[in-house]
Amino acid sequence: MAGSIIEGMSKSPAFDNFILSGFDHHSNKFEQLNAQQEIIKKSDNLEEFLKNNDVIFLGIKPQSLTTFAKNCVDDVKYTTLWNNKVIISMMGATSLEQLTNTFHHPNIIRIMPNINAAISQATSAICASNQELINKYETVLNSFGDTYIIAEKDFELFAAIAGSAPAIVYLFIDAIANSAVKQGMKKDLATKIVASMVEASGAYVQEKLAWNQNARNLIDVVSSPGGTTIKGILSLEKNKFAASLNQAIEAMLSKDKN
């Protein structure tokens, strides 16, 4: 996810006058990220990185936080260097309280982005230790997509409907494309057509929300009496399409809670 965010940020005009830099114990990650062009400058060590950066994106695994705190925060070489930094954490299942206790100060923003950050179109949840932080770093937070301020208690739900759900959309696109292949269309053309349709349909829903319409209302707009669309919709309902999606979201939440 860190790689997707960096890729998206590098494409944003907001960062034309900034240098993105980072530090990772695993140097091959930087080599992979910079395969096409150098979009992030590598710091040779953590001390150098902390001295040169005020806003830190934290992209480590939640299970590594304790070790990270011991080796990279509480170590006397680094403790004071974290003072007054703003930490933007993309760690799942790691609360603001845990992060505040780890870094010993409250300048923490928590984000939950998705893979679309790579094309600067992420759908990200954000919360922070105080609203002023969000206001101050709005440009940074919006540089790789849209952000939604939500209660921290809803982050796991957000992860299911926006973080993991793109995979469901990819499955949906592939399934419709395969149906077209079955009828004789080439797979790459069918996929492009369906992907374009999905993108525009999402934009259409967003526009109509302003007029107090929801996605269910729009089904009726597309469906003519006795037409082909309503036959397809009724077939999906007969096969429990909506119920299957609901079960998928519940399965994601169940896994997250475990």
N, C-alpha and C positions, 0 to 999 in steps of 0.2 A: 504493500500500500504506500509506503514511503516513496518508492520509485515512481508510482503513478502520480503522486502529489507533486514531486519534483518536476516530472515531465510536464504536467499541466501548468505549474507555476512558471516554468521556463518559456512557455508560449504566451504568457500574459504580458500585455504592455505595461502593467503596473511594475514589472521587474526589469524594465529596460535599463534602469540606472542602478541596479543592485547586482551584487555578486552572490550567488548561492554557494554556500560552502557546507561541508559536512565531515563527519568523522565516523568511521566504522572499523572495528577490529578486523573485519573480514574485507580485505582490499579488493577481492574479486567482485564484490557488489558494485564498487565504483567502476570497475572495468566494464561490467555488463551495462551499467547505466549510461556510460559515456561511449558506447560502441559506435553510435552514429555521429555524435558531436559532443564536445565537452560542455555539458550544461551545468555541472556542479564541480566546484573546486575542492579538491581533497585536502583536508588538514592532516598534517603528519602525526599529530598526537592530540589528545583530549585537552591538554593545557592550552595549546595554541588555539584550538577551536573555541574554547570558552572565552579566551581573552579577546577574540576578534568578532564575537557574535553576541547580540543582546536578546534576540528572539530565537528560541531553540525548539525545533520540532523533535519530539521524542517518539522514535519508532522502534521500540523493542518489544519482545514478547512479554506478556503479563507475568509469566512464571520466572522471568529473568530479573524482575524489579528488585528483589531482595539482594541479589548478587550485584546488580548495577549500583544500588545504593551504597553497598559496602565498599566497592572498588572505585566508583566514579563520583560519589557525592560526599560520603563521610570521610574519605581519605583526606588527611590534612593538606595534601597538595592541591585539592580541588574545592574543599568546603567553601572558602570565601569567594571563589570564582563564580559560584552559582548565585551569589547575592544579587538581587535586583534584576536577575534574568526573568524573562517571560517564557514559561514552559507551555508549549502547545502539544498536548499528548493525544496520540491516535491509538493508544492502548485500549483494547477491549477489556471489559470487566475490571476496570481499575478506577475507583472513584476519585472525585476531587479531594476528599478527605485523605485518602491514602497517598495521593500525590503531594498534597500539602505537607503531610508528615514526612514524606521522603525527602523533599527539597527544603524543608524548614522555612518556607515562606509561602504566601498566599497568591502569588502572581501566576495562577494556573488557568489555562483554557483547555477544556476537553473537547475533542472533535470525534465524530464518527463519519468518515467519508466512505465513498464506494469507488469501484475501479474506474468509473467514468472520469475521475480526476485526471487521468492521463490525457484526455482530450479537452480538459478545462470545463467539463460539464458534470462535475460531481454533484451528488445530492448529499449534503453533509449536515449532521446534527451538531449543535454546539451548545455548551453551557460553560460557565466560568465562575470563579470565586466571587467576582463582582461584575456588574454590567458595564462599568467603565472600561474594563479590559476589552470587551467585545467591541465597544464603540471605537476604541483607539486603534484596534488592529483589524478593523472591518475590511480594509483593502487587502490585507494579507489573506484573511479567511475566505474572501470571495474571489481570490485570484485563480482558483482552480474549480470554480463551480458555484452552485447556489447553496446557501446556508439557511438552516432553520433552527431558531432558538427553541429548545424543548427542555422539559424538566429532566433532570438526570435519571429519575426513576424510570423514564421511558426509553432510555438508550438501548436496552436490549431489544425492545419492540422495534425501534427504529432500525436496528441492525438487521432484523428479519425482513422488514418491508422495503428497505432501501439498500441495505448492504449486501444481503444474500440474494434478494429477489431479482437482480439483474440476470442471474443464472437461469431463473425461471423464464424470464423474457427471452433469453437466448434459446432456451428449449422450445418456447412457443414459436419463435421465428423459424427455427430449424424444422419443426414439425409441419408448419404450413408450407415451407419451401419443399419439403419432401413430398407433400401431397401434390404439389405442382409437378415435381419430377415424375411422380407416378403417372401423371396425365401427359407427360411428354416434354416438359420444359427443362432446360438445362439448370443444374443446381445453382451455379453462381448467379445467373440472371434472376432466378426465383428468389434467392436470398436477398439480393439487392432490392428487389421490388418490395418484399415483405418488410425489410428493415426500414426502408423509406416510409412505408405506410405506418409502421409503429411509431417512428419519430414524429411524423405529422399528426398522428392521432393523439399522442401525448400533448402536443402543443395545442391542439383543438380543445381538448378537455380543459387545459389551463385557461384558455381564453373564455370558455363558456362558464367556468366557475365564477367569473366576475358577474355573470348574469343569473347567479343562483341556480344554475343547472348542474347536475352531477352526471357521472358517467352512465348511470342507469337510464337517465332521461334521454341521453344521446343515442342509445340503442334504438329507441322508438323513432328518432329522427331518420336513422339509416334504414329502418325496416319498413318496407311498403306492405300494405295488406295483401296477403297471399303471395308475397314475393319470395325470392331465394334466400334473402338474409334471415328472415324470421324462421325459415325452415332450419337453417344452420344453427341459429340460437337455440331453438327448441331441442335440436339433437344434442347440443352441448349440455343443456339443462337435464335432459333425460339421462345423460351419462355422468351426471354429478360433477360438472366442470368446476363450478363455484365451490362446492363442498370439498373437492380435491385440493384446490388452492388453499382453502382455509386449513385443511389438515396439514398441508406442507408448512404453512406459517407456524402452526402450533408445534409441529415437529422441530422446527428451528428453535423456537423458544424453549422447548423442553430440553434440547441438547445444550443450549446456552446456560440454562439453570443448573444442569448437571455438571 
